Amino acid sequence: MIVGIPKEIKNHEYRVGLTPGNVAEFVHHGHTVLVEHHAGEAIGFTNEDYVEAGAKIIQTPAEIFSKADMIIKVKEPQPNECKMLRQGQLLFTYLHLAPDPLQTQLLLESKCTAIAYEMVTDRNGRLPLLTPMSEVAGRLSVQAGAHCLEKAQGGSGLLLGGVPGVPAANVVVIGGGVVGLNAIRMAIGMEAHVTVLDKSLDRLRELDDYFGPKLNCIYATKDNLQKYVQEADLVIGAVLVPGAAAPKLVTKEMIKSMKKGSVVVDVAIDQGGCFETSKPTTHQDPTYVVDGVVHYCVANMPGAVARTSTVALNNATLTFALELANKGYQKAVTDNIHLENGLSVHNGMLTSLPVAEALNISYVAPKEALAKGAHAVTA
């Protein structure tokens, strides 16, 4: 199979779909890997590194898209990239389609086959290709929030952990999943007062057992959300409904009730955000202010630490990507229910039920779509 690795073009996105080490794995299995010129240069993976690993360096993205059977990326394809995709071509990347009707429409029109990292599962029902970026984003959320609390950044001028004689800041984490767990670890490590809110009592018990008296574990009712958000200096939105749009848990009224100079970090922004006042921002212009509250809503947070993120992501994706290349997507998805769960678009059909429900688009089950698609291609 010919595997194409284009350079990422989203704002301040320096991650890359394959590391040189993983390129070598593909080459070892008999595949051809095309890497766009300087695709990994910004994080220390040079053209020479890729050539040494067995890749061929290609000058333009158009040539990558025209020649490759499978495109491996990190971020969702931008509109001009979507228009270069074609029928029968496989796209393997993060998609986050539920809040993105334009991308969804363009992928459907391309008739490509797209498998979303964030929807691929494992035998325990977890999301193994989302987990490493959730770990990074959770840890970064506190780092970013602490920076935004600085007075020069528009914040209230609080040091997250305080100092002797001065109280620490109050950090509230909404959601106790992978993002939330990593945010909690960082915030406690910085000696803040930390509260987590979650709907799962079992998860709250797990977090309580793990962190003990360092963490305040609260059941997430609307009243409790209002109370703790109002008292917070920093709120981390760490809510995930796999594949679907994030619920708007924090209302405009709750934001208005917060102290001036407080900060919210919406890690759920890739799925539309969990604050009513959220809108996507970039690393170039990461914050804005609503009712005196600083909002950090960068849609590709892990891109800030692109080398760490790239290696962590490649560690998780390699097995699945090799299976797709070795077998071809038709057989790989048929053989592996976890890849089938990630199948989002195939030959003009939407195969992700959460996305279909979010965007009110007709849905075709993956097995049915694969059968129809195979017939359409051979007819």
N, C-alpha and C positions, 0 to 999 in steps of 0.2 A: 504494500500500500504506500502511496505517496502522502506524507503527512506535512502539512504546512503550518508554520509558526509566524504569523504576522506580528509586527511591532504594535503594541497597544497605543491607541490614539486618544483615549479619554484624558481629560485635564489632569496633569501631574500624575499620570499612571505609568509607573516604571517597571511593574511586574512583567513577567514573560511566561508564555505558556509551557515551555520546556526548558529545564536547565541543561547545560552541556552533558552532565552525567546521565540524565534521562534520555537525551538524544542518543547517547551511546547504547542504551538498552534497546531502543527501537532499531537502530542499525544492526545490532547483534541478532535481532529477530528477523532480519532480512528486509526491513522497510527503508524507504528513502525519505529523508527528512530535509525539507526546505525551510531555511530560517531567513527572515528578512534582515537586510543589512542593519547592523547596530540594534537589533531587537532587544538585546540584554545588556548593551554597553553601559547604561546608566547605573546598573547595579553590579558591575564588575565582570559580566560575562561577555567577553570580547568575541569578535568574528573569528579570531584565531582559535579560541577555545572551542567554538562550535565546529570549525573545520577539523580540528584535532579529534573531536568526538565522532566525526563522520558525516556531518551535515554539509549541505550545499548552501552557500550564501546567495540570496536573491535580492536584487536591487529594489524592486517595487512590490507593494501589496497586491496590485492587480495581477502580477505574474504568480504570486503565491496562490491567490484565490482561483486563478484560471487552471493551474496545474494540479493542485492538491485534491486528493480524495477525501481527506479528513483535515479540518481546521481545528487546531487546539489553541484556545485563547484563555484569557483570565476574565476580563470584563465583557459584558454584553456587547454584541456588535453595534457599532454606530450606524446611522442610516445609510451612509455611503458604502459601508462594509456589507450590510444586508443586501444591497443591490448587486454585489459581486457574487453572492452565493447562488447556487444553481441546483436544479433537480438532481437527486441522487448523491449530492455532496453531504458529508456529515460534519456538523458543528458540535464541538464539545467544549463547553464553557459555562460560566455563570450567566443566567438569563434574566431572572427576576421579572417575569412577564406580567404578573398580576397588576402592577400599577403602571404598565407601559403599553398602552394600546397601539402606539405607532410601531414599536419594534415587533410586536406580535403580528400586526398586519403585514409588515414587510417580510417577516420570516415565512408567513403563510404564502405570500405572493411568490417568494423565491422557490417554493416547493422543495427546499432542502430538508434534511432530517436533523433536528436539533435536540441534544440531550443536555439537560440543565444540571450542572454540578450540585446545585442546592437541593435537588429533588432525588438524587441517587441515595438509596438506603443501604443498610447492612443487615445482617441476620438478627440483630437486636432491635431493629426498627429505628436506629439512629441515622444521622445524616453525615456520613464520614467525610464527604468532600466539602461540606459547609463548616464542619467542626474546627479545622485549623484556622480558618479566617475568623470564625466567631471567637476563638481564643485570643487571636491578635486584636480584634476589634474591642473585645471586652477589656483587655488590659490597656489599650490605647485610650479608651473612653475616659478613664480616670485621669490619665496623663493630660489629655486634651482639656478636660474639664478643669483640672487644677490650673492649667495655663490661662484658660478663659476667666477664671476667678481673679486673676491679677488685674489691678486697677487700670493699667495701661491698655488692657484688652477689653475694657468695658465692664469688668466684673466688680464685685464689691470690695476687693482688696484683701481677701482672706487667704491665709496659708492653710492648706487642707488639714494638716496635722496640728496646727497651732504650735505654741511653744510653752514651756513652763510658765504658768500664771495667766495664759491666754487660752480660751477654749478652742478645741478643734472644730472644723466645719462639719455640718450635718450632710451626709451623702445618702440619698435614697436611690435604690436600684429596683426598677420595676421589671420583674421577671427573673426567675432563679435558674434558668437553663445554662447553656455553655457560656454565652455572653455574660449573663448575670454573675455566674460563679467567678469568672475571671475578673470582672469589675470589682466584685466584693474582695477578692484576694488583694488586688492592688490598693483599694481604698483602705482596707484594714492595715495593710503594710505601711501605708503613709500616715497611719494613726488617726484617721478620721473617725467620727461616730457614724456607723453604717447601719442602715435599715434596708431589708429586702421585703418586697411585697410580691406574693405569688398566689395563684388560685389553687395550687396543689398542696394539700396538707402533707402528703407524703414527701414532696420535695422540700417543704419547709422543715420537716423533721430531719431530713438528710443534712440540710445546711446547718441546722442547729447542732446536730451531732458533730459535724465537721469543725465548725467555727466556735461553738460554745458561747460563752457570754460576750465575746467580741462582736457578735452580730445580733441585731434585733430582728426577729422573724415575724412578719405580720401577714395575716390573711388579706387578700386584695379585694376588699369591698370598695364600693364607690366612696363611702364615707371615710374609710381609712386612706384611700388614695388622696382625697381632698385634704385630710388632716396632715399627712406626712409630706405631701408635695408643698403645702403652704409653709411648712416649717423648714424646708430643705434649703441648703445653699447650693447643692449640686444634685440634679436628678439625671439618672442614666436610664434611658428607655431601651430595655433589652428584651422586648417581646417578639415572639416568633410563632406564626401559624404557617407550617410548611407549605410553600407554594402560593399561599393566599395573601391578600392585602392585609397589612397589620391593622389591628383594631385601634381606633382613636380613643385611647384610655384617658389621656389627660386633656381636659377641655380647655377652651379659651378662658373660661371663667377661673379655672384652677391656675392657669398661667398668670392671669391678672392679679390673683391673690398672693402670689409669691413676692418675696422681698426684692426690692430693686437691686440689680447687680448680681442676682442669682443666675445660675447657669443650667441649661438643659442640654444633654447630648443624646441625640436620637440615633441609636445604632440600628434601629429598624427602618431607617429611611430608604434603604434599597427596596423594601416592600411597601413603600408609601408613607412610613412613619407612624409612630404611636402617639404623637402630640398633635392636637388639632391645628396648632400654629406652625407645624413643620413644613419646610419646603427644601428640596435638595440644594446643597451648596457644594463647592469645590475646595480643594486644597489651596487654590490660589486666593479664594475669597470665602473662607470657611464659616463665618459667623454673620448673624444679623440680630437685631434687637426687636422684641415685641413686648410692649408694656413694661419696659425696663429690664426684661429678662433676656440674657444672652443665649442665643440658639446656635448650637454647633450641629450641623446636619450634613456632614460630608458623606457623599454616597459611595465612595471607595476608600473608606478609612484605612484598611490595611495597606493601601498603596503608599502611605506615609513611611512605612518601614518595609520597602519593597523587596529588599534582598531576603530578609527573614520570612516574609510572607510567601515569596516565590518558592523558596526551598520547602517550607512547611506544606504548601499546597501541592507541590510536585511529589512529595512523599506520599500524599494521600491519593492522588489521581493516577499514578503510574500503572497500578495493577488493572484498573478499569480501562484506561486508555490503550494499554497493550492488548487487552482482550478484544476491544473494538477493532484494533488494527489487525490482529491475528486472525480473527474469525470473520470480519466484516460486520457492519452494524446489524444486519438482518438476523444472522445466526446468534450474534452476541446478545442482542436484546431478547431474542426468543429463548436462549439458554439461561439467561440471568435475570431473575425477577427484579433485582436491585437496579440494573440498568433500565429495565422496562419502566420502573417507577420514575426514572429521570426523563423518559421520552416525553417531550413537550410539543414538538411539531414534526409532522411527517407528511411529505408530499401534498402540502396544501391543507392538511387537516390538523386541528388542535387536539392534542392527546393528553392534556393535563386538565383534570377536572377542576382543581382549585382555580386555575387561570380562567377556564371557561365560565365558572360561576362569577368570578370577579369582574369579567369583562362582558358577560352576557353574550358569549359566542358559542356556537354549537360545538359539541364535544364528540369525539370518536374514540372509543377505547383503543389502547395501544395495539393489542393483538388484531383487532378488526382493521385498524389503519394500516398495519404492516401488510396484512393480506390484500387489502385494496390497493395499497401502493405498489406491491409487487406485480399485481395484475395490470395496473396502469402503465408501469414501465415496460412490461413485456408485450402489452397489447399492440 
